[in-house]
Amino acid sequence: MAVPKNPKASSFKTFKTASSAMAEVERIYAKNVNQLKSGFDAFTKGKKTTGRVRGYYPLLRLTVEKRIKSDSRLSFGFVHEPGLYETTLTRPDLFHHYYLEQITLLLKNHQGKLEVGESRTPIPLHFALGEDFHLEQGLSLTQLERMPDIFDQPDLELMDDLVPNGAYEIRPGQPAPLALFNAPRTDLSLLRLKHYTGTKAEHFQNFVIFTNYQFYIDEFVKIAYGLMEGKDKHDYIAFVEPGDKVTAKIKSGHKPGVLLKRMPQMPAYHLKRQDGSGITMINIGVGPSNAKTITDHVAVLRPHAWLMLGHCAGLRNSQALGDYVLAHGYLREDNVLYRDLHPSIPLPALSEIQVALEQAVGEITGSKGYDLKKVMRTGTVATVDDRNWELRSSVRQNIRFSQSRAIALDMESGTIAANGFRFRVPYGTLLCVSDKPLHGQLKLPGMADSFYRERVEQHLKIGLRSMEILRDIGIEKLHSRKLRSFNEVAFQ
């Protein structure tokens, strides 16, 4: 038996309903992935190869011939002008609801021609085999050397971020992009998420909390187990830990998985709801590099909001340990996003996020009105890439802190907010003052232990309550027009 050859490319078909278009996307994707899997299976068994084995991503194409006035309140779901628009699609099993929603909006807002067919973008074998498959396992050295001649490998030329960066140039006759991320870029991130967090992309929820301390994760696990075991009425159906270990409230069809003995670099935990509107929490560790790495990949899942909850250095003498800081601006000295989003570009505070965080602080602490100022301060957060920033010349660095009116300093918040702005994901930051180096209160073991015991539980409850408030707002209001550029893509 010979290795199967390339499938015949299907012609493009026109669709008038989102459900029928999605059915065609699913058919094309399944056909091409099965072609690759069948070819790889034959290859691993040493069967004769007859040429290159290749599969192609589905492609969604929209042709708009005349300008239509759309609802000016919308931030996505429409194109700005007549023209040809395209995007490759992947993993319809994972993105079914998302794609269906975007296609529905396009058909609603435009009387254009919507087509689905096979693209000319090959599916790399690594991506077709999925997150659980270690492609090189069991292959001989000879087979490994032959693989690039038979199967397509990941091509970084197809995985750049020119579109979200606003640097994409459309040449005459070339279609404009429909989405921020094409299929290969999305597939790469899906595999990276499993690598960095120890959980599959299917478990990630639409509301994401990042933290820089394991103490917050420990408290999150405790709360999640309580929800799974208790009889209180709620809509959470399962809790997933690294290794895809599932603790289910009800029989939900999840495979159980096994908790990892060795934790990944940035472990993720997921408190799931049936519709994906639960809460994912990730311990990103320390530093802006980690913050950029994980948000680069979480962004392809198109979450509805992400927040940073963590500790910071208080920069004002009037602050006390345990006070909260609600960021309304960022002094960015993280040095990891300069080429993608220069620090001179301002990051707007998003009113829906700010209001939700302030409301949650008031509810959980019991503070109201003017008394809220006793426990929380709103202002600029400085984000730096040097953990030992205190050892720099105090005169030079303090001038920038003072001029920016910074009230707190950390190593992740500015980066997470900047990538939220860059990738059109609503973002926010609520930090807790754990030390005041400029005023002689350094973070030392004894102080830290006391602080952690007293504040982590309350801080996390504020974060969880904030996400509940944001969920109730509705995605139409949550996805702000502030995050959309001049020539914005149609997909959320």
C-alpha positions as CSV (number, residue, x, y, z in Angstrom):
1,M,0.0,0.0,0.0
2,A,1.4,3.4,-1.0
3,V,1.2,6.6,1.1
4,P,-1.9,8.5,-0.1
5,K,-1.3,11.4,-2.4
6,N,-2.6,15.0,-2.1
7,P,-6.4,15.4,-2.0
8,K,-8.1,17.2,-4.9
9,A,-8.8,20.8,-4.0
10,S,-12.5,21.5,-3.6
11,S,-14.2,24.4,-5.4
12,F,-15.5,27.2,-3.4
13,K,-19.2,27.1,-2.4
14,T,-21.4,30.0,-1.5
15,F,-23.5,30.0,1.7
16,K,-26.4,32.1,3.0
17,T,-26.4,30.7,6.5
18,A,-23.7,30.5,9.1
19,S,-24.6,26.9,10.1
20,S,-24.2,25.6,6.5
21,A,-20.9,27.5,6.1
22,M,-19.6,26.0,9.3
23,A,-20.6,22.5,8.2
24,E,-18.5,23.0,5.1
25,V,-15.5,24.3,7.2
26,E,-15.7,21.2,9.4
27,R,-16.0,18.9,6.3
28,I,-12.9,20.4,4.6
29,Y,-10.8,20.4,7.8
30,A,-11.7,16.8,8.7
31,K,-11.0,15.6,5.1
32,N,-7.6,17.2,5.0
33,V,-6.5,16.2,8.5
34,N,-7.6,12.6,8.0
35,Q,-5.6,12.6,4.7
36,L,-2.5,13.7,6.6
37,K,-3.1,11.2,9.5
38,S,-3.6,8.4,7.0
39,G,-0.5,9.3,5.2
40,F,1.5,9.5,8.4
41,D,0.2,6.2,9.6
42,A,1.3,4.5,6.3
43,F,4.7,6.3,6.6
44,T,5.4,5.1,10.1
45,K,4.7,1.6,9.0
46,G,7.4,1.8,6.4
47,K,5.0,1.7,3.4
48,K,6.2,3.0,0.0
49,T,5.9,6.7,-0.5
50,T,4.6,8.1,-3.8
51,G,5.1,11.8,-3.6
52,R,4.3,14.5,-1.2
53,V,1.4,14.1,1.3
54,R,-0.4,17.4,1.8
55,G,-3.5,18.8,3.4
56,Y,-4.9,22.3,3.3
57,Y,-6.7,24.6,5.7
58,P,-10.3,25.7,5.0
59,L,-10.6,29.2,3.8
60,L,-13.5,31.7,4.5
61,R,-13.9,34.4,1.8
62,L,-16.2,37.4,1.9
63,T,-16.9,39.7,-1.1
64,V,-18.5,43.0,-0.3
65,E,-19.5,45.1,-3.4
66,K,-21.1,48.1,-1.8
67,R,-20.7,50.0,1.4
68,I,-23.4,49.3,4.0
69,K,-24.0,51.6,7.0
70,S,-23.5,49.4,10.1
71,D,-24.4,50.0,13.7
72,S,-21.9,52.5,15.0
73,R,-21.9,51.0,18.4
74,L,-20.4,47.7,17.1
75,S,-16.7,47.0,17.6
76,F,-16.5,43.9,15.4
77,G,-18.6,41.8,13.0
78,F,-18.3,44.0,10.0
79,V,-15.9,45.3,7.3
80,H,-15.2,49.0,6.7
81,E,-15.4,49.1,3.0
82,P,-16.2,47.1,-0.1
83,G,-13.6,44.5,-1.1
84,L,-12.4,40.9,-0.9
85,Y,-11.7,39.5,2.6
86,E,-10.2,36.1,3.6
87,T,-8.9,34.1,6.4
88,T,-7.8,30.5,6.9
89,L,-9.6,28.6,9.7
90,T,-8.5,25.7,12.0
91,R,-9.7,23.4,14.7
92,P,-13.5,23.8,14.1
93,D,-14.0,21.5,17.1
94,L,-12.5,24.1,19.4
95,F,-13.6,27.3,17.6
96,H,-17.1,26.2,16.4
97,H,-19.1,28.7,18.5
98,Y,-16.6,31.5,17.8
99,Y,-16.5,31.0,14.1
100,L,-20.3,30.5,13.9
101,E,-20.8,33.8,15.8
102,Q,-18.4,35.7,13.5
103,I,-19.9,34.3,10.3
104,T,-23.4,35.1,11.6
105,L,-22.5,38.7,12.1
106,L,-20.9,39.0,8.7
107,L,-24.0,37.7,7.0
108,K,-26.2,40.0,9.2
109,N,-24.2,43.2,8.5
110,H,-23.4,42.6,4.8
111,Q,-25.3,41.4,1.8
112,G,-22.1,40.1,0.5
113,K,-21.0,36.8,-1.1
114,L,-19.7,34.4,1.6
115,E,-17.7,31.4,0.4
116,V,-15.9,28.5,1.9
117,G,-13.3,26.3,0.2
118,E,-9.8,24.9,0.5
119,S,-7.0,27.4,0.8
120,R,-3.6,26.9,-0.6
121,T,-2.0,27.1,2.9
122,P,-0.8,23.6,3.8
123,I,-1.5,22.2,7.2
124,P,1.8,21.2,8.9
125,L,1.8,17.6,10.0
126,H,2.7,18.6,13.6
127,F,-0.5,20.7,13.8
128,A,-2.7,18.1,12.2
129,L,-1.7,15.4,14.8
130,G,-2.7,17.6,17.7
131,E,-1.6,18.5,21.2
132,D,-1.2,15.0,22.6
133,F,0.9,13.6,19.8
134,H,4.7,13.6,20.0
135,L,5.5,13.3,16.3
136,E,9.1,12.1,16.6
137,Q,8.3,9.4,19.1
138,G,9.0,5.9,17.6
139,L,10.4,7.2,14.3
140,S,13.8,6.0,13.1
141,L,16.5,8.5,12.3
142,T,16.0,7.7,8.6
143,Q,12.3,8.5,8.8
144,L,13.0,11.7,10.7
145,E,15.4,12.8,7.9
146,R,12.8,12.0,5.2
147,M,9.8,13.7,6.8
148,P,10.3,17.2,5.5
149,D,10.4,15.8,1.9
150,I,7.0,14.2,2.4
151,F,5.0,16.3,4.9
152,D,4.8,20.0,5.4
153,Q,6.6,21.4,8.4
154,P,5.6,24.6,10.4
155,D,6.6,27.7,8.4
156,L,7.3,30.7,10.5
157,E,6.9,33.0,7.5
158,L,3.1,32.2,7.8
159,M,2.9,33.0,11.5
160,D,3.8,36.6,12.0
161,D,1.7,39.2,13.9
162,L,1.6,41.9,11.2
163,V,-2.2,42.1,11.3
164,P,-2.6,42.7,15.0
165,N,0.4,45.0,15.0
166,G,-1.3,47.1,12.3
167,A,1.7,46.6,10.0
168,Y,0.0,44.5,7.4
169,E,0.2,45.9,3.8
170,I,-2.5,44.9,1.3
171,R,-1.1,44.8,-2.2
172,P,-3.3,45.5,-5.3
173,G,-5.5,42.5,-6.0
174,Q,-4.6,40.9,-2.7
175,P,-7.5,40.1,-0.2
176,A,-7.7,41.9,3.1
177,P,-7.6,39.8,6.3
178,L,-10.8,38.9,8.1
179,A,-9.2,37.9,11.4
180,L,-6.2,38.9,13.5
181,F,-4.7,35.4,13.4
182,N,-4.5,33.0,10.5
183,A,-4.8,29.2,10.9
184,P,-1.0,28.4,11.2
185,R,-0.4,31.1,13.8
186,T,-3.4,29.8,15.8
187,D,-2.3,26.2,15.6
188,L,1.2,27.1,16.8
189,S,-0.2,28.9,19.9
190,L,-2.5,25.9,20.7
191,L,0.5,23.6,20.9
192,R,2.5,26.2,22.9
193,L,-0.4,26.6,25.4
194,K,-0.2,22.9,26.2
195,H,3.6,23.1,26.5
196,Y,3.6,26.1,28.8
197,T,0.5,25.5,30.9
198,G,0.1,21.7,31.0
199,T,-3.5,21.9,29.9
200,K,-5.2,21.6,26.5
201,A,-6.6,24.6,24.8
202,E,-10.1,23.1,25.0
203,H,-10.2,23.7,28.7
204,F,-9.4,27.5,28.6
205,Q,-12.3,29.7,29.5
206,N,-13.2,33.2,28.2
207,F,-12.2,35.1,31.4
208,V,-8.6,34.8,32.3
209,I,-6.7,35.8,35.5
210,F,-2.9,36.0,35.5
211,T,-0.9,36.0,38.7
212,N,2.7,36.0,39.7
213,Y,2.4,34.0,42.9
214,Q,1.5,30.3,43.6
215,F,-0.3,31.5,46.7
216,Y,-3.1,32.8,44.5
217,I,-3.3,29.5,42.7
218,D,-3.5,27.5,45.9
219,E,-6.4,29.6,47.0
220,F,-8.1,29.2,43.6
221,V,-7.7,25.5,43.8
222,K,-9.3,25.5,47.3
223,I,-12.2,27.6,46.1
224,A,-12.7,25.4,43.0
225,Y,-12.7,22.2,44.9
226,G,-15.3,23.7,47.3
227,L,-17.5,24.6,44.3
228,M,-17.2,21.1,42.9
229,E,-18.0,19.4,46.2
230,G,-20.6,21.7,47.6
231,K,-24.3,21.9,47.1
232,D,-24.5,25.6,46.4
233,K,-26.2,26.5,43.1
234,H,-23.8,27.6,40.4
235,D,-23.0,27.1,36.7
236,Y,-19.5,25.7,37.0
237,I,-19.4,22.1,35.7
238,A,-15.7,21.1,36.2
239,F,-12.3,22.1,37.4
240,V,-9.2,21.2,35.4
241,E,-5.6,21.2,36.6
242,P,-2.3,20.7,34.8
243,G,-2.2,17.3,33.2
244,D,-5.8,17.8,32.2
245,K,-6.9,16.4,35.6
246,V,-10.7,16.9,35.7
247,T,-12.8,17.2,38.9
248,A,-16.4,17.3,37.6
249,K,-19.5,18.6,39.4
250,I,-21.6,16.5,37.2
251,K,-21.0,13.8,34.5
252,S,-19.6,16.1,31.8
253,G,-17.9,13.7,29.4
254,H,-14.4,14.9,30.3
255,K,-11.5,12.5,30.3
256,P,-10.1,12.4,33.8
257,G,-6.4,13.1,33.2
258,V,-3.7,12.9,35.8
259,L,-2.3,15.8,37.8
260,L,1.3,16.4,36.7
261,K,4.1,15.6,39.2
262,R,6.4,18.1,37.6
263,M,4.7,21.4,37.0
264,P,5.1,23.2,33.6
265,Q,6.6,26.7,33.3
266,M,3.2,28.5,33.7
267,P,0.6,26.1,35.0
268,A,-3.0,26.8,34.2
269,Y,-6.2,26.0,36.1
270,H,-9.7,26.2,34.7
271,L,-13.0,26.6,36.5
272,K,-15.3,25.6,33.6
273,R,-18.8,26.6,32.6
274,Q,-20.8,24.8,29.8
275,D,-20.6,27.8,27.5
276,G,-16.9,28.5,28.1
277,S,-17.6,31.6,30.2
278,G,-15.8,30.2,33.2
279,I,-12.5,31.4,34.7
280,T,-9.0,30.3,33.8
281,M,-6.1,31.2,36.1
282,I,-2.4,31.0,35.2
283,N,0.6,31.4,37.3
284,I,2.9,33.2,34.9
285,G,5.8,33.5,37.3
286,V,8.0,36.6,37.4
287,G,8.9,39.0,34.6
288,P,7.6,40.6,31.4
289,S,9.0,38.0,29.2
290,N,6.7,35.4,30.7
291,A,3.9,37.8,30.6
292,K,4.3,38.4,26.8
293,T,4.9,34.8,26.0
294,I,1.7,33.5,27.6
295,T,-0.5,36.3,26.4
296,D,0.8,35.9,22.8
297,H,-0.7,32.5,22.9
298,V,-3.8,32.9,25.0
299,A,-4.9,35.7,22.6
300,V,-5.7,33.3,19.8
301,L,-8.5,31.9,21.9
302,R,-10.2,35.3,21.7
303,P,-11.0,35.7,25.5
304,H,-13.5,38.3,26.6
305,A,-11.3,39.7,29.3
306,W,-8.0,39.2,31.1
307,L,-6.8,40.6,34.4
308,M,-3.6,40.8,36.3
309,L,-3.8,40.0,40.0
310,G,-0.5,40.1,41.9
311,H,1.8,41.9,44.2
312,C,3.6,45.2,43.7
313,A,5.9,47.7,45.3
314,G,4.0,50.7,46.7
315,L,5.7,53.9,45.7
316,R,3.8,56.4,47.9
317,N,4.4,57.0,51.6
318,S,0.7,57.2,52.2
319,Q,0.2,53.5,51.1
320,A,0.2,50.7,53.6
321,L,1.0,47.0,53.0
322,G,-2.1,45.2,51.8
323,D,-3.6,48.3,50.0
324,Y,-4.9,47.7,46.6
325,V,-3.8,49.5,43.4
326,L,-6.2,49.8,40.4
327,A,-4.1,50.7,37.4
328,H,-5.6,53.4,35.1
329,G,-2.3,53.9,33.3
330,Y,1.1,52.2,32.7
331,L,4.7,53.4,32.6
332,R,6.2,50.7,30.4
333,E,9.8,49.8,30.8
334,D,9.4,46.1,30.2
335,N,11.7,46.0,27.1
336,V,9.8,43.1,25.5
337,L,7.2,44.8,23.3
338,Y,9.1,47.8,22.0
339,R,9.1,46.5,18.4
340,D,5.4,45.5,18.4
341,L,3.9,48.3,20.5
342,H,6.2,51.2,21.3
343,P,5.9,52.4,25.0
344,S,5.1,55.9,23.7
345,I,1.7,54.6,22.6
346,P,-0.8,55.1,25.5
347,L,-2.9,52.3,26.8
348,P,-6.5,53.5,27.6
349,A,-8.2,52.4,30.7
350,L,-11.4,50.5,29.8
351,S,-14.3,51.8,31.8
352,E,-16.2,48.5,32.0
353,I,-13.1,46.8,33.5
354,Q,-12.3,49.7,35.9
355,V,-15.9,49.8,37.2
356,A,-16.1,46.1,37.7
357,L,-12.8,46.0,39.6
358,E,-13.8,48.9,41.8
359,Q,-17.2,47.5,42.5
360,A,-15.7,44.1,43.4
361,V,-13.3,45.7,45.8
362,G,-16.2,47.5,47.5
363,E,-18.3,44.4,47.8
364,I,-15.6,42.1,49.1
365,T,-13.9,44.6,51.5
366,G,-17.2,46.2,52.6
367,S,-15.9,49.7,51.8
368,K,-18.2,52.2,50.2
369,G,-17.9,55.6,48.6
370,Y,-15.1,57.8,50.0
371,D,-14.0,55.1,52.4
372,L,-12.9,53.0,49.4
373,K,-9.9,55.3,49.2
374,K,-8.7,53.9,52.5
375,V,-8.0,50.5,50.9
376,M,-7.5,51.2,47.2
377,R,-5.7,53.8,45.2
378,T,-6.1,54.4,41.4
379,G,-3.1,55.5,39.4
380,T,-0.2,54.7,37.1
381,V,1.6,51.4,37.5
382,A,5.3,51.2,36.4
383,T,6.3,47.9,34.9
384,V,10.1,47.1,34.7
385,D,12.2,44.2,33.6
386,D,14.7,44.3,36.5
387,R,13.7,42.6,39.7
388,N,16.4,44.4,41.6
389,W,15.4,47.8,40.4
390,E,15.9,49.1,43.9
391,L,19.6,48.9,43.4
392,R,19.7,51.4,40.6
393,S,20.6,55.0,41.1
394,S,17.6,56.3,43.0
395,V,17.8,59.9,41.7
396,R,17.6,58.9,38.0
397,Q,14.8,56.4,38.3
398,N,12.7,58.3,40.8
399,I,12.4,61.2,38.4
400,R,10.5,59.1,35.9
401,F,8.3,57.5,38.6
402,S,7.5,61.0,39.9
403,Q,6.9,62.5,36.5
404,S,4.5,59.7,35.6
405,R,2.8,59.9,38.9
406,A,3.4,56.2,39.4
407,I,1.9,54.8,42.6
408,A,3.1,51.2,42.2
409,L,5.7,49.1,40.4
410,D,5.7,45.5,39.2
411,M,7.1,43.3,36.4
412,E,4.1,42.0,34.5
413,S,1.1,44.4,34.5
414,G,2.2,46.8,31.8
415,T,3.1,43.9,29.5
416,I,-0.2,42.1,30.0
417,A,-2.2,45.3,29.4
418,A,-0.1,46.2,26.3
419,N,-0.7,42.8,24.8
420,G,-4.4,43.1,25.6
421,F,-4.5,46.4,23.7
422,R,-2.4,44.9,20.9
423,F,-4.6,41.8,20.5
424,R,-8.0,43.6,21.2
425,V,-8.6,41.7,24.5
426,P,-10.2,43.8,27.3
427,Y,-7.6,44.1,30.1
428,G,-7.2,45.4,33.6
429,T,-4.9,45.3,36.6
430,L,-5.6,45.1,40.4
431,L,-2.4,44.8,42.5
432,C,-1.8,44.5,46.2
433,V,1.1,46.4,47.9
434,S,3.5,43.9,49.4
435,D,6.5,46.1,50.1
436,K,7.6,49.8,50.0
437,P,11.3,49.8,49.1
438,L,11.5,53.5,48.6
439,H,10.3,53.9,52.2
440,G,12.4,51.3,53.9
441,Q,9.9,48.5,53.9
442,L,11.6,45.8,51.9
443,K,10.0,42.4,51.1
444,L,11.6,40.1,53.7
445,P,10.5,36.6,54.6
446,G,8.7,37.4,57.9
447,M,6.7,40.3,56.4
448,A,5.8,38.3,53.3
449,D,4.4,35.4,55.3
450,S,2.2,37.6,57.3
451,F,1.0,39.6,54.2
452,Y,0.2,36.4,52.3
453,R,-2.0,35.0,55.0
454,E,-4.0,38.2,55.4
455,R,-4.5,39.4,51.8
456,V,-4.3,36.6,49.2
457,E,-7.8,35.1,49.9
458,Q,-9.5,38.5,49.8
459,H,-7.6,39.7,46.7
460,L,-8.5,36.5,44.8
461,K,-12.2,36.8,45.8
462,I,-12.1,40.3,44.4
463,G,-10.7,39.0,41.1
464,L,-13.3,36.3,40.8
465,R,-16.1,38.7,41.6
466,S,-14.8,41.1,39.0
467,M,-15.0,38.3,36.4
468,E,-18.6,37.6,37.4
469,I,-19.5,41.2,36.9
470,L,-17.8,41.4,33.5
471,R,-19.6,38.2,32.4
472,D,-22.9,39.8,33.2
473,I,-22.2,42.9,31.2
474,G,-22.3,41.0,27.9
475,I,-19.6,40.7,25.3
476,E,-21.2,43.4,23.0
477,K,-20.5,46.0,25.7
478,L,-17.3,44.5,27.0
479,H,-15.4,44.5,23.7
480,S,-14.6,48.2,23.5
481,R,-14.2,50.2,20.3
482,K,-11.1,51.8,22.0
483,L,-9.3,48.6,21.1
484,R,-10.0,48.7,17.4
485,S,-7.7,50.3,14.8
486,F,-8.5,52.3,11.6
487,N,-8.7,49.4,9.2
488,E,-9.9,46.8,11.6
489,V,-10.5,43.1,10.9
490,A,-14.1,41.9,11.1
491,F,-13.5,39.0,13.6
492,Q,-13.7,39.8,17.3
